[in-house]
Amino acid sequence: MKLIYEKSQSGRTAYTLPRYELETPELPEALRRSEPPRLPELAEPELVRHFTELSTRNFGIDTGFYPLGSCTMKYNPRVNERLANLPGFRDLHPLQEEEGAQGALELMWRLQEALVEVSGLHACSLQPAAGSQGELTGLLLMRAYFTERGEHEQRRKIVIPDSAHGTNPASVTMAGYELTPVKTDARGNIDVEDLRAKVDEHTAGLMITNPSTLGLFDEHVEEIARIFHSVGALMYYDGANLNAVCGISRPGDMGFDIIHINLHKTFSQPHGGGGPGGGPIVVRDTLEPFLPVPQIVRDGDTFRLDFDRPKSIGKVRGFTGPFGVFIRSYAFIRMWGPQLKRMSEIAVLNANYLLARLRDAYDLPFDRLCMHEFVVSARSLKREHGAGALDVAKRLMDYGFHPPTVYFPLIVPEALMIEPTETEPKEVLDEFCDALLAIAREAADSPELLKDAPHDRPVRRLDEVRAAKRAIVRYGFEDHPDLGAEPVEPRQLEAQKGA
Amino acid sequence: MTPFVSLTERDEREMLDAIGVSSVDELFRDVPEGVRFRRELALEPALSEPEVVAHLEQLAARNVRDEVSFLGAGIYDHYVPAVVDAVLQRGEFLTAYTPYQPELSQGVLQAIFEYQTAICELTGMDVSNASGYDGTTVAADACYVAKHVTGRSIVVVTEATNPQVRQVVKTFAPGFGLEVVEVPHRDGVTDPDELAEAARDAACVIFQQPNFFGNLEAAPELAAAASEAGALAVAHVDPLSLGVLEAPGSYGCALAIGEGQGAGNHQSFGGPHYGFLAARSEFIRRMPGRIVGETVDAAGERGYVLTLQTREQHIRREKATSNITTNQTLLALGGLVYLSWLGPQGLRELGETCLGLAHHAKTRLQEAGLEPTFSGQTTGKEFAVRVGRNAADVVRDARAQGVHPGYPLGRDYPGLDDSLLVALTEKRTPADIDRLVEVLAS
């Protein structure tokens, strides 16, 4: 398919703008644009066709089952799109006076209250832009907390399990902390003995998901909390897997002090092809003074922004956060109401059903009931038939499914991480299992079917090594290279797919 | 239960049987008793779809509408064309996630490649990432790039840079191991000599063009001052100014960053929007965030993938160039559709229209006795004006007459309590400017 720049014809336009017959002031020559940017030139019909055609080359939840583990790809209610586009929300300027934004402030305050209840903690900031930013914000809260106690120089270490998302260690470095990895035990829990040996007065905190990226609830979470709190360290809960435990077990009750919540996972903000997200943080009362500014507070029947917070870490993003995301998540929570626990129950039921149907055809690294997701391995398929997790993933596309996350968590070889969410009907789960069972048989009978997959997508498997080596990251117009004319080199996998 | 789940009693029974447990509760047997939540969540009662719509319509009605607004200060009331909203509501884009599986994601991958191209064209840079969170966080990202490229530990930000950008940089700087130095403005602009002095040991210098006051900086001189000191010159630019103002890549900047909202996103009380970050090619392997690259498939056909992933957190973990995962792809797609709608001619015309309106407003206010705060400066679509008394009071009085006259600068700049920052977009008319003059001159 052509790039939009290749469809461009000089002189075509799609825009219309008002013309006011006003004098345009002269700009100093040194500051004036010398060469116009080569933006596309198309009339509106071709513009719409271009993006419509692109959309047909994309797969979303609306297209079909999308069990991308750790990403909670649940159905995104259409009503939320209508609500986010109400003119009273959509056209509101973020610096509008508080009295002109009471509805927006009230919505955010109500969302905060709901998130506080679900997390079992005390105070919320909606400001972080996504889960990763929530992590970084949470770590900066730890810094501020220990700095005030005069312990910052002493406490340099953050403990992270070897099953963690890559964002956790990346955030640790960006917050100026040092990483202490801790092992996973034979049941998929954190290795408590390893942990005990690594936690001391130099530890600032722990950072985990629970359930873990293996989809397993840590059976020792109470003991883990005792270990950290006994040395005065803090516990950070990465809320990436919160969809498993709403109304079942609250992070605050597990002993965590700080949590971020991915609104685009548990609370149904559409993922948008890679964002936007929302990463509110909720904290124990001892950390509340350090939350970002402004805080949204209620005074009787009115709501206002509180900037007068001298201990605050500052701002982590513009204004009060991604408001459009808040609208969708608030509406989603209001449609569930107090029965939100049922959402998590069905998510966990769906995952366990898939696990029960697949357990004999794939390797099971940890033989336990799972929570909202689980990890199986294609290790035996790889060893016996030469077709691994990536081949299984690509073959799933031929059956009409988006693949699970593959090659993650890193501690499971040939990992397939499967998360169905609560919004899939049993028939879809069955069709997906039938496909994975058929693929396991195909691996034995005709492994090339897997290795050549996918067969009916707009493109075949892509050469990622060449992409990284040549790094063509923009259209080059008349100088654009033709990669198809260059010699092919052996292909290898650069990265995990998902999470 | 909500209409978003399909489970029937019969399904549940069959599934529990297949699992080999007798109840859903049994699925949670690994959750220790001591951390079980034993009451119902204290959430407000569930609402049906018509009820939730009515509830949120009531909330939306408590926000102001039909006000003639001259608020800007980083977020602008530019027109968002219908084609943008139409494309963004395509479920294939809206409900997909990060394109980890390229064969199922060529649509969004090609769109991001086209977006990266558009940002490079606007800024005069060689490489753009797939988006950052907003116009503030990309400044912090730029600091992290500069720290690693230069090995230096000071970042310089001009005081005439958007206060929220400066605040976000200051929040993240301690974690990055960076110290922030601010260079004061002199009559609303930055003095290149003063900047050169501050830049001596700096990793980067961040300035805004046009700056927060709407004034045009001597941007080429500021960039030169940074570069000569061995610091990366980082320009924070308004994408919609770049049809009339020079591209940062053409005056020696190492990085160009900015807030994308005005180009294709609704104001939405501050988000979600997209930030952009573009750089010269030598910094490509230090870039934060996703980048899409062109390649070929097994049959030699052109296609697109996420590339240079060895920079990223899921591969490099604690040594990654950033922790970013979910970015702002849908909003950046809105940016691409918008910039394609405008084209080069529309971008220039839009820039000139806004300049013309701002010039007209400034002249009319001056005729009514309201002087610009920074009299000798050339301004863009935004300018500061003295209103003769506390600007916050002026805002209150003007709003009572249905006009929001702009942002009171005293909130961020002590000493400018009598100044308003007034923004003009193509949606404001000469008649709107008449009303502004009327309420401010009264």
Interface residues (C-beta under 8 A of the other chain):
Chain A: M1 L3 I4 Y5 R12 T13 A14 Y15 L17 P18 R19 Y20 L22 E23 T24 P25 L27 P28 A30 L31 R32 R33 S34 E35 P36 P37 R38 L39 P40 E41 L42 E44 L47 V48 H50 F51 T52 L54 S55 T56 R57 N58 F59 G60 I61 D62 T63 Y66 L68 C71 M73 K74 Y75 N76 P77 V79 E81 R82 L83 A84 N85 L86 P87 G88 F89 R90 D91 L92 H93 P94 L95 Q96 E97 G100 A101 Q102 G103 A104 E106 L107 R110 A114 E117 V118 G120 A129 A130 G131 S132 Q133 E135 L136 L139 L140 R143 H165 G166 T167 P169 A170 S171 V172 T173 M174 A175 G176 L179 L216 F217 E219 V221 E222 V245 C246 G247 I248 S249 R250 D253 M254 G255 N262 H264 P270 H271 G272 G273 G274 G275 P276 G277 G278 P292 I313 G314 K315 V316 R317 G318 F319 T320 G321 P322 F323 G324 V325 I327 Y330 A331 I333 R334 M335 W336 G337 P338 Q339 L340 K341 R342 M343 E345 I346 V348 L349 N350 N352 Y353 L355 A356 R357 R368 L369 M371 A393 K394 M397 H402 P403 T405 F408 E422 T423 E424 P425 K426 P454 R457 P458 V459 R460 R461 L462 D463 E464 R466 A467 A468 R470 A471 I472 V473 R474 Y475 L483 G484 V488 E494 A495 Q496 K497 G498 A499
Chain B: M1 T2 F4 V5 S6 L7 D11 E12 E14 M15 L16 A18 I19 G20 V21 V24 L27 F28 R29 D30 V31 P32 G34 V35 R36 F37 E40 L41 A42 L43 E44 P45 A46 L47 S48 E49 V52 V53 H55 L56 E57 Q58 L59 A60 A61 R62 N63 V64 R65 E67 S69 L71 A73 G74 I75 D77 Y79 P81 V83 D85 A86 V87 Q89 R90 G91 E92 F93 L94 T95 A96 Y97 T98 P99 Y100 Q101 P102 E103 L104 S105 Q106 G107 V108 Q110 A111 I112 F113 E114 Q116 T117 A118 C120 E121 L122 D126 V127 S128 A130 S131 Y133 D134 G135 T136 T137 Y144 Q164 Q167 V168 K170 T171 F172 P174 G175 F176 G177 L216 A218 A219 P220 L242 G243 V244 L245 E246 A247 S250 E259 H266 Q267 S268 F269 G270 G271 P272 H273 I284 R290 I291 V292 G293 E294 T295 V296 D297 A298 A299 G300 E301 R302 G303 Y304 V305 L306 T307 L308 Q309 T310 E312 Q313 H314 I315 R316 R317 E318 K319 A320 S322 N323 I324 T325 T326 N327 Q328 T329 L330 L331 L333 V337 L339 S340 W341 L342 G343 P344 Q345 G346 L347 R348 E349 L350 E352 T353 L355 G356 L357 H359 H360 T378 V395 R396 R399 H404 Y407 E426 T429 P430
